[in-house]
Amino acid sequence: MSAKKIVIIGPAYPLRGGLASYDERLAKQFISEDFDTTIYSFSLQYPSFLFPGTTQYSSEPAPKNIPIRVIINSVNPLNWFKVGNILRTLRPDIIVVRYWLPFMGPCLGTILRIVKKNKFTRIVCIADNIIPHEKRFGDKPFTSYFLKPVDAFITMSEKVLNDIKQFVTNKPVQFIPHPLYDNFGDPVSKIEARQHLNIDAQQKVILFFGFIRKYKGLDILLRAVNILKNRSENIHLLVAGEFYEDQSFYNNLMNELDIKSHLILKTNFIADSEVKYYLCAADVVIQPYRNATQSGVTPLAYHFEKPMIVTNVGGLPLMVPHGKVGLVTEPDPEHLAETILEYYRIGESYFLPFIKEE
């Protein structure tokens, strides 16, 4: 009997970022379990005027032994029909499709409708978001269009599960927490990580990691750092990630608060090979989000065995049991500053056994 044929539709190399890393790791797992697996990725994911970062493309080597077809154009309807017909004829047993942004709804929804004409392929969606963090015109109709041809859904937070149920009532939906990443290398010592990043080994260092967008609350954390500075707490914030919105707002805020001496800014895209150094250099990972579904930063912190401070929003508290693997606080500067101080009073070593257990 031939192996089941799996197609993953979503970002992959040469595109970069968390979704691409996830899709490649998922493909690697399917392949290791003897499934015939191919990723169908984007030749054009976002038009350049819609992409807020510096580049959509990776500078890292291509992943080994993962078939990737760079073929989908998110804005060209002729391409959607072409890809849909290729997959309809291919007749994969299962298509696993990522959904993270309503912008992708027309493209992916059209491709999947065409595939379903073969009356064979089953479609499972891994839904990162259904209702986006930043609302835009067309969100609901684009999402409704995408959801219709999908047979079943996996969510990585209870919030997204509940969001799907606002649109879909007669299809299976299962919540499975975001898996741990294990494709960013093994942990290194804090001393080695700080030497690599040229950070003082004696400093207290808290980490904000990932793309910088309003809903992630970096401005809340900057104001918390100002509170700590005014209380003569010698705590430094390492900001590691690329701006996905207007950087001038944050520069003006840093200048207004006069906190630059308490900041270590690495505001460029962090390559996969460098990720371990940022996580391992920190005393604690801070996620000061205003709202959230799940976060890819959380499983990264688990993999590198770093305690977390997260805000009490979305799926974050479920992933970070309070008083065990980290601390949960409210998304405002005062609560966040007090929680950072509480973390240092407790000490990093207290959390490590709980992190391993969790």
C-alpha positions in Angstrom: 0.0 0.0 0.0 1.5 3.4 -1.0 2.1 6.0 1.6 -0.6 8.6 2.2 0.0 11.8 0.3 0.1 15.0 2.4 0.2 18.5 1.1 0.9 21.4 3.4 -0.3 24.8 2.1 1.5 27.7 3.9 4.7 29.8 4.0 8.0 27.9 3.7 11.5 28.6 2.4 12.6 30.9 0.9 10.1 32.8 2.9 11.1 33.4 6.5 9.5 33.7 9.9 7.6 31.6 12.4 5.0 30.2 10.1 7.7 29.0 7.7 9.6 27.4 10.5 6.5 25.7 11.8 5.5 24.4 8.3 8.9 23.0 7.6 9.1 21.3 11.0 5.6 19.8 10.4 6.7 18.5 7.0 9.8 17.0 8.5 7.7 15.1 11.0 5.3 13.8 8.3 8.3 12.6 6.2 9.9 10.9 9.3 6.7 8.9 9.7 6.8 7.8 6.0 4.2 10.1 4.5 4.7 11.4 1.0 4.8 15.1 1.9 5.2 18.4 -0.1 4.8 22.0 1.0 3.0 24.3 -1.5 4.3 27.8 -0.6 4.0 31.3 -2.0 5.9 32.8 -4.9 4.2 36.0 -3.8 2.9 36.0 -0.2 2.3 39.8 0.3 2.7 42.6 -2.2 5.6 44.7 -1.1 3.4 47.7 -0.2 1.5 45.5 2.3 4.6 43.9 3.9 5.8 46.0 6.9 9.3 44.4 7.4 12.5 44.8 5.5 12.3 41.5 3.5 10.1 38.5 3.2 13.0 36.2 2.3 15.4 34.1 4.4 19.2 34.4 4.2 19.6 31.0 5.8 20.3 27.8 3.8 17.2 25.9 2.5 15.9 23.1 4.8 17.2 19.7 3.7 15.1 16.9 2.3 11.8 18.8 2.4 10.0 19.1 -1.0 8.8 22.7 -1.4 6.9 24.0 -4.4 7.1 27.8 -4.5 4.0 28.3 -6.6 1.1 30.3 -5.0 0.5 33.9 -5.8 -1.8 35.4 -3.2 -3.2 38.2 -5.4 -3.5 36.5 -8.8 -6.8 34.7 -9.4 -5.5 33.0 -12.5 -2.8 31.4 -10.3 -5.4 30.3 -7.8 -7.2 28.3 -10.5 -3.9 26.8 -11.8 -2.8 25.7 -8.3 -6.3 24.4 -7.4 -6.3 22.3 -10.6 -2.8 20.9 -9.9 -3.9 19.8 -6.4 -7.3 18.5 -7.6 -5.5 16.2 -10.1 -2.7 15.3 -7.6 -5.4 13.9 -5.2 -3.5 14.2 -1.9 -5.2 12.3 0.9 -4.9 15.3 3.2 -4.2 19.0 2.7 -3.1 20.8 5.8 -3.6 24.5 5.3 -2.5 27.3 7.5 -4.8 30.3 8.1 -3.5 33.3 9.9 -4.8 36.4 8.1 -8.1 37.1 6.3 -6.1 38.6 3.4 -5.4 35.0 2.4 -9.0 34.0 2.4 -9.9 34.6 -1.3 -6.7 32.9 -2.5 -6.8 29.8 -0.2 -10.6 29.5 -0.3 -10.6 29.4 -4.1 -7.8 26.9 -4.3 -9.5 24.6 -1.8 -12.9 24.8 -3.5 -11.3 23.6 -6.7 -9.5 20.8 -4.9 -12.8 19.6 -3.3 -14.1 18.8 -6.8 -12.0 15.6 -6.8 -14.4 14.3 -4.0 -11.4 12.6 -2.4 -9.0 15.0 -0.6 -9.8 15.9 3.0 -8.8 19.4 4.2 -7.6 20.2 7.7 -6.9 23.8 8.7 -4.4 24.8 11.4 -5.9 28.1 12.4 -3.4 30.5 13.9 -6.0 33.3 13.9 -9.6 33.6 12.8 -10.4 37.1 14.0 -7.2 39.1 13.5 -5.5 41.2 16.1 -5.7 44.3 13.9 -9.1 44.5 12.2 -9.5 45.5 8.5 -12.2 45.8 5.9 -13.2 42.4 4.5 -12.1 40.3 7.5 -15.4 38.5 8.0 -16.4 37.8 4.4 -12.8 36.7 3.5 -12.7 34.4 6.5 -16.2 32.9 5.8 -15.2 32.3 2.2 -12.0 30.4 3.3 -13.7 28.3 6.0 -16.4 26.8 3.8 -14.4 24.1 1.9 -12.4 23.0 5.0 -13.4 19.7 6.6 -11.9 20.1 10.1 -9.9 22.5 12.2 -7.0 22.5 14.7 -6.5 25.5 16.9 -3.6 26.2 19.2 -5.6 28.4 21.7 -9.1 28.2 23.2 -9.7 31.7 22.0 -9.3 30.7 18.3 -11.5 27.6 18.9 -14.3 29.9 20.2 -13.7 32.3 17.3 -14.2 29.4 14.8 -17.4 28.5 16.4 -18.8 31.9 15.5 -18.5 30.9 11.9 -18.7 27.1 11.8 -21.0 24.9 13.9 -21.1 21.6 12.0 -17.5 20.6 11.5 -15.0 19.1 14.0 -12.7 21.6 15.8 -9.9 20.4 18.1 -7.7 22.5 20.4 -4.1 21.3 20.6 -1.6 23.6 22.4 1.1 25.1 20.2 3.9 22.4 20.0 7.4 23.1 21.2 9.9 24.2 18.6 13.0 22.0 18.5 14.5 23.2 15.3 16.5 26.2 16.6 19.4 24.3 18.1 20.2 23.2 21.6 20.5 25.7 24.5 23.8 27.3 25.2 24.9 28.8 28.6 23.9 32.3 29.6 27.6 33.2 29.6 28.2 32.0 26.1 25.0 33.6 24.8 25.9 37.0 26.3 29.5 36.8 25.0 28.1 36.1 21.5 25.8 39.2 21.7 28.3 41.4 23.6 26.1 41.7 26.7 27.5 42.2 30.2 27.4 38.9 32.0 26.4 40.6 35.3 23.4 42.6 34.0 19.8 41.8 34.8 18.4 41.2 31.3 14.7 40.8 30.3 13.8 39.9 26.7 11.1 41.0 24.3 11.4 38.7 21.3 9.6 38.8 17.9 8.0 41.1 15.4 7.1 44.5 16.9 3.4 45.3 16.4 1.0 47.3 18.5 -0.9 44.4 19.9 2.3 42.9 21.3 2.6 45.8 23.8 6.3 46.8 23.5 5.3 50.3 24.5 3.8 49.0 27.7 7.1 47.3 28.5 9.1 50.4 27.7 6.9 52.4 30.2 7.5 49.6 32.7 11.3 49.9 32.2 10.9 53.6 32.9 9.2 52.8 36.2 12.0 50.4 37.1 14.6 53.0 36.1 13.1 55.6 38.4 13.2 53.1 41.2 17.0 52.7 40.6 16.5 49.1 39.4 19.4 48.2 37.1 17.4 46.1 34.7 18.1 46.1 31.0 15.6 45.3 28.3 16.8 43.3 25.3 14.5 44.0 22.3 15.1 41.4 19.6 12.9 41.6 16.6 12.0 43.6 13.5 9.6 46.6 13.5 6.3 45.7 11.7 4.9 49.2 12.1 6.2 52.8 12.3 9.4 52.8 14.3 9.3 56.5 15.0 6.6 56.0 17.6 8.9 53.8 19.6 12.0 56.0 19.1 10.1 59.0 20.3 8.8 57.1 23.3 12.3 55.9 24.2 13.6 59.5 24.0 10.7 60.9 25.9 11.2 58.4 28.8 15.0 58.7 28.6 15.5 55.0 29.0 18.0 54.2 26.2 20.8 53.4 28.7 18.5 50.6 29.9 17.9 49.2 26.4 19.7 46.7 24.2 18.2 47.1 20.8 18.6 44.4 18.2 15.7 45.5 16.0 16.5 43.5 12.9 15.1 40.2 11.8 16.7 37.4 13.9 17.9 34.5 11.8 17.0 31.0 12.9 20.7 30.2 13.7 20.8 33.2 16.1 17.6 32.6 18.0 19.2 30.5 20.7 21.6 33.2 21.7 18.8 35.7 22.4 16.7 33.3 24.4 19.6 31.9 26.4 21.1 35.4 27.2 17.9 36.5 29.0 16.9 36.0 32.6 13.2 36.0 31.6 11.1 36.3 28.5 8.4 39.1 28.6 5.2 39.0 26.6 3.4 42.2 27.4 0.6 41.6 24.8 -2.6 43.7 24.7 -4.4 40.8 23.1 -3.3 37.4 22.0 -4.4 34.0 20.6 -1.4 31.9 21.2 2.2 32.9 20.7 5.2 31.2 19.0 7.5 32.9 21.5 6.0 30.7 24.3 7.1 27.4 22.9 10.5 28.9 22.1 10.9 29.9 25.8 10.0 26.4 26.8 12.5 24.8 24.5 15.3 27.0 25.8 14.0 26.5 29.4 13.4 30.2 30.1 10.8 31.5 32.6 8.2 33.9 31.2 6.2 36.9 32.3 3.0 37.1 30.3 -0.1 39.3 30.4 -3.5 37.9 31.2 -4.9 37.9 27.7 -5.9 35.2 25.2 -4.3 31.8 25.5 -1.1 33.1 27.3 -2.1 32.3 30.9 -3.1 28.7 29.9 0.3 28.2 28.4 2.2 29.8 31.3 0.9 28.5 34.7 1.3 31.3 37.2 3.8 30.8 39.9 5.3 27.7 38.2 6.8 28.4 34.8 6.5 32.1 35.1 4.2 34.9 36.2 1.0 36.3 34.8 0.2 40.0 35.1 -2.1 42.7 33.7 -1.2 44.6 30.5 -0.3 47.9 32.0 3.1 49.4 33.0 2.6 49.5 36.7 1.5 45.8 37.1 4.2 44.7 34.7 7.0 46.6 36.5 5.9 45.1 39.9 5.8 41.6 38.3 9.3 42.0 37.0 10.5 42.9 40.4 8.6 40.0 41.9 10.3 37.7 39.4 13.8 38.8 40.5 12.8 38.4 44.2 11.8 34.8 43.5 14.8 34.1 41.3 15.2 32.2 38.0 16.2 28.9 39.6 12.8 28.5 41.3 11.0 28.2 37.9 13.3 25.7 36.2 12.0 22.4 37.6 8.4 23.5 36.8 9.4 24.4 33.2 11.0 20.9 32.7 7.9 19.3 34.2 5.4 21.4 32.1 
